[in-house]
Amino acid sequence: VLATGGIGRCWEINSNSWESTGDGHAMALWAGADLIDMEFVQFHPTGMVWPLSVRGILVTESVRGDGGVLRNAEGRRFMFDYIPPMFAAETADSEDEADKWYADHSAGRRPPELLPRDEVARSINNEVKSGRGSPHGGVFLDIATRRSADDIRRRLPSMYHQFKELAGVDITVEPMEVGPTCHYIMGGVRVDADSESTTAPGLFAAGEVAGGMHGSNRLGGNSLSDLLVFGRRAGIGASEYALGRTGTVRLDEGEVDAVVAAAIAPMEREEGENPYTVHHDLQNTMQDLVGIIRTASELEEALGRLDQLEERAKAVAVSGGRRYNPGWNLTTDLPAMLTVSRCTAQGALQRTESRGGHTRDDYPKPSDDMGRVNFVQRVADRTSSDGAGGTPSVRRIDIGSEPLPVMPEELRALLEEAT
């Protein structure tokens, strides 16, 4: 059962832990499983932007839910300028109405700061690119003028301590600087909804590594429900599969030896590429060219850079031995990060529309035709285990569109009843 989380460490600014390197996505692909929806990456609108050592760390949505508002460098509450027609009926269009909602949710429509994450992230991105950003490339999240100091410390204790200790900012006195941060991938390994089995026999996946659960844009809080429900299904599915198996699986010892040799090769090279440099260049590529706003020319440039990075990754070299060697650990992570980065860029290039967590500047509107398909990726060709870290060196990943699966009638009936 794969439960390896996301791919956020492929981007320079991200909220993810150090191990979110796409290992599960890549291993599933290499094993013959399909990936779907890899173009849909969620950028949380509010991550820390300063100092650089904490850039990307998440700033909880509770700040905005408790009255925090977004302001640009002019001090203006700019989210009223970015209310999409789709959400206009349920979103306040004035400060007076928005403020009433905080006191009584039935007294007015929701503030625009609480629009879906992709809408808020794009709005912040536009303010920064238009020259109205904060000194360090974000915008201001202001709770200090909205609530008393005691109230802030009581309602938002973790945020108070986070900014006080990591940024030297007292959020009861001054606003926070925030900006979009890579947070979650909606795409992942294609699974059966009932058993969580993948298209590779005997392989199951649950949580962020599995694709399709959240469509094009996950709603806040839903990942916990996802992993609890579908993690249980994956465990049951895997146990039932194992109980139905007979015989034993024999490994090809030659393949095992080849993987081991490739994994330790970086420590045996006297000179070569620094893995940290390759990782840094990968993160810059994804941040600059496969970020919140995408274009065909930038995505094509990203794929070209990934070709070069894959070649460089084959020649990485590190000093030291196997015990506590972060540089060597990174050499084993690079092939997965390069593979999933390619899948994301490839999917983003194919999806010629804007939808959820995927925004194309050259195709700014949703397409009805594109909304009816998933983009599916699988390995078409691979060489032997000559990649860094002893993993298969993938030479071509095929991508194609397939119609969305038909919703079961019992689910359709429940949705119709709810609406």
Order of alpha helices (4+ residues) and beta strands (2+ residues): alpha-beta-beta-alpha-beta-alpha-alpha-beta-alpha-alpha-beta-beta-beta-alpha-alpha-alpha-beta-alpha-alpha-beta-beta-beta-alpha
